[in-house]
Amino acid sequence: MKKNAPVSAIMTRNIVKLKLSDELSTAESLFKRNHIRHLPVVENGHIVGMLSYTDLLRISFADAVDEDGEGIETTVYDMFSIEQVMTKKVVSVDPDTTIEQVGNIFLSHEFHALPVVADDRLVGIVTTTDVIRCFLKEDC
């Protein structure tokens, strides 16, 4: 493994994301449909927050709903906005940050996902799963 390789080598570029105006039920559907746990919240290409599946679980019983999002009890979701539930103080990395540096950020801050930002624009997302997958591959 090349721990000095840039995170851009392992980050996800096709990002599933939210806007501040989206509903929490939309977020839950995106989490379940895409089998992901973190969604960047973006306005005009700039990251303004991160929403995790755990954030939703804190306010609801989101994991008790069908994978397609059918039957969601939106009463709880209607009480909150994306902005109220998301993390606003987002730590990000740039595409040239090394995989080793990202791993150290995950360890020291107990994060599980980091947005990758270049020129103040969201260009990717890297997760602990990406780093573990990289460690397990010899061609990383």
ZIZISUL-V567882 format. One record per helix or strand. SS is the DSSP state (H for helix, E for strand). FROM is the first residue (numbers start at 1). TO is the last residue. If there is no record, write none. Layout:
SS,FROM,TO  SS,FROM,TO
//
This chain:
E,6,6  H,7,9  E,12,12  E,17,18  H,24,34  E,38,43  E,46,52  H,53,59  H,62,64  H,75,78  H,82,85  E,87,87  E,92,93  E,98,98  H,99,109  E,113,118  E,121,127  H,128,136
//
